[in-house]
Amino acid sequence: MSSSPPVIVLISTDPRVSHRANEAMRIGLGVVAGENDVTFVLLGAGVHLLDEDTDDLVDGDEIAKFRANLKSLGVPFHVEKDAVPTDASWNADGHAVIPVTRDEIATLVQRGRRFLVF
């Protein structure tokens, strides 16, 4: 990975109703593949990218594939604490999750060099 500040990928789009959340993850994965440090932040409804049942998500098959790729690369998701679902099936794949507050998200953004906001 690069020693420069990370690219921040902020995803608040609901993957249950829009393809944009999938596109954000796909683009972020491409940036990671280019050997860049990338920080994924899931806000609000964006946390549903980690829902177990991808059949309820727009582009669910692709989301599952991209999640698996990010997991195999050891890339965690920073997830807004107040938006984490209480459903036990959420994040059933055991993807690395770092719970963060809004203030901590602001700090992550301040440290970024580029931003993708969906």
Secondary structure by P-SEA (a helix, b strand, c coil): ccccccbbbbbcccccccaaaaaaaaaaaaaaaaccbbbbbbccccccccccccccccaaaaaaaaaaaaaaaccccccccccccccccccccccbbbbbcaaaaaaaaaaccccccc
